[in-house]
Amino acid sequence: MLLGSTGSIGTQAIDIVRRNPERFRVVAVGAGGGNVEQLATQALELGVEAVGVAKASAAQDLQLAFYAEASRRGYATGDFRIPKILAGPDAMTELAEWPGAGGRDGADVTVLNGVVGSLGLAPTLAALRAGRTLALANKESLVAGGPLVKAAMTRPGQIVPVDSEHSALAQCLRGGSAGEVRRLVLTASGGAFRGRRREELTDVTPEQALAHPTWNMGPVVTINTATLVNKGLEVIEAHELFGIGYESIEVMVHPQSVIHSMVEFVDGSTIAQASPPDMRLPIALALGWPDRVADAAPAVDWTRAHTWEFAPLDDAAFPAVRLAKEAGAAGRCRPAVYNAANEECVAAFVAGRLPFLGMVETLERVLDEAPDFAEPGTVEDVLAAEAWARSHAQRIIGEGD
Ligand SMILES: NC(=O)c1ccc[n+]([C@@H]2O[C@H](COP(=O)([O-])OP(=O)(O)OC[C@H]3O[C@@H](n4cnc5c(N)ncnc54)[C@H](OP(=O)(O)O)[C@@H]3O)[C@@H](O)[C@H]2O)c1
């Protein structure tokens, strides 16, 4: 099942499936509904059983897009079957639970969650409760609902990370036992404004923030990379996935994005994972986990000279990682507040209502002024904390209008 199939992660996952037809079969695809033509094209090409759109009003357009795509392919009526269409806010959750192909189920069926934002939480929980393997790109679901996600797991190792850093960590962690791990080191490209001091970030525009030097990602993720909020979310994700304390998770800036992360062991040894920046490698590994998929992406060219640089993060210019660690260590829905407030800030920045530095400043104020939420016991608890964070962020953003 591919959730978020029209996005950056989803389309790269389809590329892997297309090149490995003997190994993978897609049973269902789903997306928001912003691009029904692409969704219909994917569904017909992959021959899926079901297709979902989160926007209920997009169902009819999707139906029409199937006929248009079939006609473009020269299919006669009767030559093709329109898959079952699921529409509405619960469509991704229904897809996550969709019966497996040919009676296969449980760990044999992988749900790739590549939707963007914390609305990915419900499908994440549904996939886990159904006993499926969850290839998780949607880090926001783990950040917002960490305790719920853990409670929904039916077996250890059920979540396989798609994020390149966490995929790297999972690979490096194969190199020692849990008790031998001293610290995790996440690498960060540094985003579009790497190396700039805080005072050099006052006037940067959304267009500049959207120009990422090494990775090609969706717009929200790219802006989160420029503010380093994305790295903050990844630190929380690493803590939730691998159970390592925040004091033992470091972030290093590595502009070349070739070392995707490292694990330091108690004997002083550090194991790193290296590959040119290409998400198809971690996506393929997550789909095939624990086995590798041959030729998923090009390897480092070891016949050429390379220079790899590493530098500590400038906390004054990019305080988002420190804020994430504080929110993560405090728990009690603060990670959900961090993520939801940030989503509002990014939307306001793109709309020209907030300057670049205003995003993390607003985030910090929302966290400072947050009430003392309890640890989430239900999705509703998470949604309530998020709703508070969104409206409080809006109020602060509104003060500047
Ligand atoms: N891109 C990367 O390199 C990368 C790397 C690591 C982790 N991630 C993570 O992967 C996730 C996806 O990132 P992305 O870059 O692929 O984002 P993206 O290109 O913006 O794609 C987002 C996908 O989510 C779908 N979507 C939007 N609203 C939805 C809704 N209400 N319900 C269901 N689906 C909805 C979109 O569908 P429409 O096309 O219909 O809008 C699209 O398929 C994020 O959590 C991100 O942090 C991404």
The ligand as an SDF file (V2000), in Angstrom:
LIG
                    3D

 48 52  0  0  0  0  0  0  0  0999 V2000
   10.8590   13.9290    0.2370 N   0  0  0  0  0  0  0  0  0  0  0  0
   11.8420   13.4250    0.9230 C   0  0  0  0  0  0  0  0  0  0  0  0
   12.9750   13.3280    0.4370 O   0  0  0  0  0  0  0  0  0  0  0  0
   11.6120   12.9440    2.3330 C   0  0  0  0  0  0  0  0  0  0  0  0
   12.6840   12.3810    3.0220 C   0  0  0  0  0  0  0  0  0  0  0  0
   12.4570   11.8520    4.2790 C   0  0  0  0  0  0  0  0  0  0  0  0
   11.2010   11.9090    4.8480 C   0  0  0  0  0  0  0  0  0  0  0  0
   10.1930   12.4960    4.1670 N   0  0  0  0  0  0  0  0  0  0  0  0
    8.8750   12.5370    4.7910 C   0  0  0  0  0  0  0  0  0  0  0  0
    7.9470   11.8990    3.9370 O   0  0  0  0  0  0  0  0  0  0  0  0
    6.6750   12.5170    4.0300 C   0  0  0  0  0  0  0  0  0  0  0  0
    6.2370   12.9520    2.6370 C   0  0  0  0  0  0  0  0  0  0  0  0
    7.1620   13.9190    2.1530 O   0  0  0  0  0  0  0  0  0  0  0  0
    7.1870   14.3270    0.6160 P   0  0  0  0  0  0  0  0  0  0  0  0
    8.4060   15.1520    0.4460 O   0  0  0  0  0  0  0  0  0  0  0  0
    6.9840   13.1250   -0.2230 O   0  0  0  0  0  0  0  0  0  0  0  0
    5.9090   15.2760    0.5490 O   0  0  0  0  0  0  0  0  0  0  0  0
    5.1150   15.7580   -0.7540 P   0  0  0  0  0  0  0  0  0  0  0  0
    5.9480   15.6310   -1.9740 O   0  0  0  0  0  0  0  0  0  0  0  0
    4.5380   17.0840   -0.3950 O   0  0  0  0  0  0  0  0  0  0  0  0
    3.9280   14.6710   -0.8910 O   0  0  0  0  0  0  0  0  0  0  0  0
    2.9280   14.5740    0.0760 C   0  0  0  0  0  0  0  0  0  0  0  0
    1.9660   13.4660   -0.2840 C   0  0  0  0  0  0  0  0  0  0  0  0
    0.9430   13.4810    0.7340 O   0  0  0  0  0  0  0  0  0  0  0  0
   -0.3150   13.5780    0.0920 C   0  0  0  0  0  0  0  0  0  0  0  0
   -1.2790   14.2830    0.9200 N   0  0  0  0  0  0  0  0  0  0  0  0
   -1.4110   15.6110    1.1380 C   0  0  0  0  0  0  0  0  0  0  0  0
   -2.4670   15.8460    1.9340 N   0  0  0  0  0  0  0  0  0  0  0  0
   -3.0030   14.6450    2.2380 C   0  0  0  0  0  0  0  0  0  0  0  0
   -4.1080   14.2250    2.9940 C   0  0  0  0  0  0  0  0  0  0  0  0
   -4.9140   15.0850    3.6260 N   0  0  0  0  0  0  0  0  0  0  0  0
   -4.3550   12.8910    3.0940 N   0  0  0  0  0  0  0  0  0  0  0  0
   -3.5830   12.0030    2.4470 C   0  0  0  0  0  0  0  0  0  0  0  0
   -2.5290   12.3410    1.6890 N   0  0  0  0  0  0  0  0  0  0  0  0
   -2.2420   13.6500    1.5980 C   0  0  0  0  0  0  0  0  0  0  0  0
   -0.0610   14.3350   -1.2010 C   0  0  0  0  0  0  0  0  0  0  0  0
   -1.1240   14.1430   -2.1070 O   0  0  0  0  0  0  0  0  0  0  0  0
   -1.5470   15.2610   -3.2250 P   0  0  0  0  0  0  0  0  0  0  0  0
   -0.5380   15.1130   -4.3200 O   0  0  0  0  0  0  0  0  0  0  0  0
   -2.8910   14.8460   -3.6190 O   0  0  0  0  0  0  0  0  0  0  0  0
   -1.4950   16.5810   -2.5130 O   0  0  0  0  0  0  0  0  0  0  0  0
    1.2430   13.6800   -1.6250 C   0  0  0  0  0  0  0  0  0  0  0  0
    0.9850   12.4290   -2.1930 O   0  0  0  0  0  0  0  0  0  0  0  0
    6.8490   13.6750    5.0180 C   0  0  0  0  0  0  0  0  0  0  0  0
    6.4540   13.2580    6.2860 O   0  0  0  0  0  0  0  0  0  0  0  0
    8.3390   13.9250    5.0170 C   0  0  0  0  0  0  0  0  0  0  0  0
    8.7900   14.4730    6.2450 O   0  0  0  0  0  0  0  0  0  0  0  0
   10.3640   12.9980    2.9240 C   0  0  0  0  0  0  0  0  0  0  0  0
  1  2  1  0
  2  3  2  0
  2  4  1  0
  4  5  1  0
  4 48  2  0
  5  6  2  0
  6  7  1  0
  7  8  2  0
  8  9  1  0
  8 48  1  0
  9 10  1  0
  9 46  1  0
 10 11  1  0
 11 12  1  0
 11 44  1  0
 12 13  1  0
 13 14  1  0
 14 15  2  0
 14 16  1  0
 14 17  1  0
 17 18  1  0
 18 19  2  0
 18 20  1  0
 18 21  1  0
 21 22  1  0
 22 23  1  0
 23 24  1  0
 23 42  1  0
 24 25  1  0
 25 26  1  0
 25 36  1  0
 26 27  1  0
 26 35  1  0
 27 28  2  0
 28 29  1  0
 29 30  1  0
 29 35  2  0
 30 31  1  0
 30 32  2  0
 32 33  1  0
 33 34  2  0
 34 35  1  0
 36 37  1  0
 36 42  1  0
 37 38  1  0
 38 39  2  0
 38 40  1  0
 38 41  1  0
 42 43  1  0
 44 45  1  0
 44 46  1  0
 46 47  1  0
M  CHG  2   8   1  16  -1
M  END
$$$$
